[in-house]
Amino acid sequence: MFDNSVAQRIGQLHTESAFQILAKAKALEAQGRHIIHMQIGQPDFKTPQNIIDAANRAMNEGFTGYGPTPGLPEARTAIAEYAARHKGIKTSMEEVIVVPGGKPIMFFTMLMLINPGDEAIYPNPSFPIYESCIKFAGGIPVPYRLSAKNDFRLDIEEFKKLITPKTKLVLLNSPSNPTGGVFTRDDYMAIADVLRDRPDIFILADEIYDRLIFEGEVFSIASLPEFKDRTVILDGYSKTYAMTGWRLGFGIMHPDLVSHMEMLMVNSCSCTSTFSQIAGIEALKGPQDSVDIMREAFIERRNYLVEALNGIDGITCCMPKGAFYVFPDISSFGLKSKEFAERLLDEFGVAAAWGTAFGEYGEGYMRLSYANSLDNIKIAVDRLEQFTKTL
C-alpha cells in the first residue's frame, strides 16, 4: 500500500531467491509433504561444541553489552593472525573490522567506494546481492560471464574488454556461489596484470568459501603487495564453522578504509555482538578437526552427486572445485530454469534454486546445494530423474 511513498532507492534492492524457495518448501512441509532441501547455502553440520562453549562462557563473563564498533581488539588480532596463517597476507588488527555477517562487508564496500555512474564489474552467475548492492549505491553493474566450458572460471580476454575509464570496483568470488568454480593462481596473476596500471580500481575479494577448496590452492589477490592496499577481503565464520545464524563476519582492508567502514557500522548497527566475537576467536584458534570432517563429507557428497547428475539423460554437470554447490545444465529440457525448479519442488518435492536467481547467464542451469546428508541427496537425485522423464 506504500509503493508510491517509499524512497526510489529501495526499488534497486532485490531479494535472495534461496530464502523465497525455503519459505515455499517449509509451507509444503507444513501441508505434510516430504521435501528434500537443496536450495539453501547452509552447512547441515552443528556449530562445533568448543565454539558454543566459548560463547556461553563469554556471556557468563559479561560479554553481553556494546563493544567497540570495529570489533574487540582480541578478535581483530585473532583474525589478522588467521589471515597471515591461512591466506598468506601480512596484516594487523588495524586492517580488520568485525561485522554482523558477511553481507555488510559487500554492502558497505559499495556504499564506501561507488559514486553514482561508477561501474562495478562482477561475476555472473553469482551471489545475487552483489548486483543489488551495486545498484543501490548508484553504480552500474557490469557482469563478466562465468561459463561451464571454462569450469566457471574467468575468461581473461573477455574481462579485459569490460574495463573502462568508469570502472571503480572489480568483484572476485572464489570458490564461487553458485557454481563451485575456483580461480587458479594463474587466473589471479592474469587479473593482476590487467589491473596493475589502474590503481584507481579497487577489488572486493569474497573469500567466504576459501576453507572449502577441494582442488587447487588458497590464494588471495591481496597477498600480492601492490594489490593489498586496494583490496577489501570479505570473509567470515558461517560456511567454515557452520555458524550461519551467528551473523559473524569480517573484512580486511587498508586502515583508512576501515575508518570509513566504521562510520557505516556506527550509523547502522553500532557493533557486532561481543560474545559472538569471543566464540569467533575460539573458532579460529581452537581445534580445526570439525572443518576437516565437514570438508571431507562435502567431497564425498560432491563426487556422488556430480556422477549421478551426469548419469541422467539430458543433464550435464561440471565438477565443482570448492564450496558446496553444483550448477548442472538443464537446458536440454526446453524449460526456463525457474519453471524447471518450481515444478521440481511442486511435483517431486526437491527444493533447488533456479539459475537466473544468480543472474542472466544462469539461464538453463539450476543450483543444488549438497549441504545435506548423502541419503537425502540420493533421494533427491532419484526424484530429479523421475521428474526429467515426465518432460
N, C-alpha and C positions, 0 to 999 in steps of 0.2 A: 504493500500500500504506500510505501515511501519511495518508490523508484525514482520519482521526479524531485525528491528532496535531498537525497544523499549526494555527496561530492562526486563529481565525474570520475575522479581518480580511482574510486572503488571499482568501476567498471573494467579497469585494467587487470584486476586480480582474477585468477581462476582457481578452481578447486583442485585437489589431488584426487583423481578418479578412483584410486585404490580404496579410499575411505568410503566413497559412494557405493562401490561394489560390496565392501564389507557390510555396510548398513543393510543393503538388499539381501545379502546372504544370511545375515542374522535374522531378518524378518522372515525369510523362508524357513529357517530353523525353528523359529517360534511357531510356525504352522505345522511342525512335525517332519519337515524334510531333512534328509541326511545330506549335508553339504561338505565337500572337501575344499578347504580354504587354501588356495594357491595364488591369492590376489595381493596379499599384503607383504611388505618388506620388513618382516619382524621375525627374528630368530625364535624358534619354538623351544628354546632352552631356558631354564630358570637362571636368573642372575646368580652368580656364584655365591655360596654362603659366606665366604670371608668378606665379601663386599657388603652384603646385607648386615652382617655383624658389625662391620665398621660404622655403618650408618646408624645402627642402634646405639652403639657406644657414643657416637658423636652427639646424638640427640640427648642422651642421658647426661652428657658432659656439658650441655648448654649451647650446642651449636644449632640453635633454633631461631636466632634473630637475624637482623640485617648483617651483611658482610660488606667488604669493600666492593665497589662497583666492578672493577676489572677482575675480581676474584681474590680468594685468600692467597697471601704470599706463598704459603707452603704448597698450595695446589698449583699455582703458576710455576713454581720452581720444579715440581714433580713433572709437569708437562714439558718444560724445557729440557729436562734430563731425558725424558722419554723420546723427544724429538731427536736429540743427539744420538741416542742409542739405536732407535728404530729407523729413522729417516735419514740419518747422516747429516743433520743440519746443526751447525753450531749456533745456538741461540741462548737466550737468557729470559729470566722472569719478566723483564720489561717489555719483551716482544710477545707476551702471551696475554690473552684475555679469555676469561671463562664466561660462558653464556648458557642460557637455558635451552639446550638442544642445538642441533647443527644449523637449522634454518636461519636463526638470527644472523649468523656469520654471512650467509649469502645475501640476506635481505639488507643488512647494514652495509655490506660492501657496495651493493648497488646504490644505496642512498648516499653513501660517502663519496663515491667516485664518479658517478654518472650524472652529467648535466643533460637537460633536455636537448635532444638531437644527437647526442653521442651514440656511437654504435658499439654494441657488445656482441662478440662472436661466441656462440655456444654450440654444444653438440646437439644433434637431432637424429634419431630419437634420444631423449634424455629425460631426467627428472623434470616434471612439468613446472615446478616452482621457479626454475631458472628464468624461463621466458616471462613468467608472470611478474617476477621482481624487476626484471629489466624494464618492462613496460611501465610498471608503477613508478619507477624512478624517472620516467620520461625519456628513457633510452630507446634505441631502435634495435630490436633483436635480429641478429644475422646468424642463421643456422649453418653449421658445417655438417654435412651428411656423413653418418656412420653407416657403412654398408656391409652386409653379410659377406660379400665377395672379398672383403679385406679384413675378415674376422672382427668387424665393427671397430676397427682402428681408424685413425685419422688419415685421410689422403692428403699428403703434404702439398701436392701441386694444386689441389682444389682449395686448400686452406690459404695458400699464398694469394689467390685471386680475391679473397674476401677482405684482405687488409686494405683499408682506405685511410685518407687523412683524418677521417672522423672516428676511426677505431680508438676506443678508450680502454676496453677490457676484453680479455680472452678468458673463457672459462674452460677448464680441463677437469675431466672426471674419469679416474681410472683406479680400480675397476669400475666399470660403468653400470649404472642403473638406467635402463632396463636390460641391457644386452649381455652383461658379464664380460664385455671386452676389456682387454688390458693393453695399455700402451707399453711399448718396449723402450729401453734406454735410447735406442736409435731414433724412435719417434720423438722423444723429448729433445734430443740433440738437434733434430731437424727443425722442430718448433723454435728452439732457441736460436738457430741460425736465421730463421725468418724474422724474429722479433729483436734480435740483438741491436740493430740500428734504429729501433724505435723505442727509446727509453720512456716515451710518454705513454706507452701501453702497459697497463697493469694486467696481472694474471690472478685469477681466482682458481686455486687448485683444490678441488673437492676430493679429499683423500679418506673419506669416511669408511671405505671398504678395504683399505690397504693392508689390513691384517688378514684379509681373506683372499689373498692371491694364491692360486693353486699351481700355476705355471708361470714362470718368469720371476722377476725380482721387484722388490720395493724400490722405487726411485721417485724422488720429488724434484721438480724443476727448481725448487728453492735451494737445493743443495749445490746448484751452480752459483758461484759467488756473485756474478754480475746480475743474477736474477733474484737474489734473496730479498733485496730491499723493495722490489716492486711486485712481490708475490704475497698474496694472502692465502694462507692454508686454512682450510676448513676440515676439522676432524672432531671426533667425539667418542662416546662410550657405547652408543646404542647398539651398533652391529657387533663390535668386537666382544663386548662383555654382556650381551643380552640385556641391555639397560634402556630399552626404548622408552619406557614410562617414567624414567628418572628425569628426563629432559636435562641432559648434561652434555655440553659440547664445548669446544674451544677453538680459538683462532690464533694463528701465529703470523705476525707481520711486523713491519718496522714500528718502533716505539711511537713515532709521530702519528701513524695510522691507528695504533692502539688508543692514543689520547682522543682522537676523533670518534672512534667507535665507542669509547667510554661515554662520550656525550650522548650518543644514541641510546646506549644502555640506560643511563641515568634518567633519560627522558621517556623511557618506555617501560622497563621492567625493574629498575633500581639495581638489582643484583641477582645472582644465582644462589639458590638455597645453600646454606653453608654445610649442613650435614651431608648433602649430596656431594659436595666438593671433597669432603673428608673420605667419603666412600670412593670417589674417583681416585684419590691418592692411593688407596689400598688396591684398586683395580690395576693401576699402572705399576706399582711397586711389589705387589703380592704375587703369589703363585700364578703362573700362566698356563697351568695344565688344562683348565677349562677351555681356554681359547684353542689349544691344540686338539682337544677332544671334539669340539664343535666343528673345527675346520675339517678334520678327518671325516666326520659324519656328512658334512656338506659335499665333500669329494665323492664319497660313496653314492650319495643320492644323485649328484650331478651325472656321474658315469652311467648309472642305471637309466635315468630319465632321458638323457640325450640318445642313448642307444634305442630305447623304447619308442621315442618320438620318431626317430628316423626309420623305424620299422613299420610305421603307419603309412599306408598309401596316401600320397598327396601332401605329406608334411616333410619338410627338411629343417634341420636344426644344427646350427654351429655349436661347437664345443666351447662353452664359456671358460675363460681362464681365471675368473675370480667372481666375487660377490656370491649371491645365491639365487640367481635368476637364469632362466633360459628364455630365448626370444625366437621361437620357431616361426617359420614361414608357412602360413596357411592360405596363401593367395590362390592356390590351385582350385579351391572350392567355390570360388566366384562370389563369396560374400564379403562385404565390408568387415573390417576387423571388429568393429563394435557390435555388429549384428551377430557375428560368429561367437563372440564372448558372451553376449547376453543370452543367446539361445543355449549355449553350453551350460550356463548356470540354470536357466529356467527349465530346460528339458532333461538335463542329466546331472544337475547338482554339483558341478565343478565351477568354483569361482576363480576366474582369471581376469587379468587386465587386458583390454584391447590395445593394440599397438598405437593407435592415434591418440591415446591418452598421454603419450610421450612425444607427440609432435607429428607433423605431417608425413615425415619419412617413415613413420611406424605403420603406415597403412600396409595391410597384407600380413601383419605379424600379430602375435599376442605374447604377453609376458606371463610366465608361470614362475612362481616362487617355490623353490624346493626347501624352504624353511618349514618343513612339515615332515612327519615320520615317513620312513620308506614304505611302510604298509599302506598309508594313505596315498602316497604318490602312486603306488601300483594300482590302487582302486581308481584314482583319477585318470591314469593312462587308459585303463580298460574302458572307462566311461567315455573318454575322448574318442577312442577308436570306434565305439558303438555310435557315437554322435556322427562321426565323419561318414559312416556307412549309410546314414539317412539323407545325406546331401546329394 
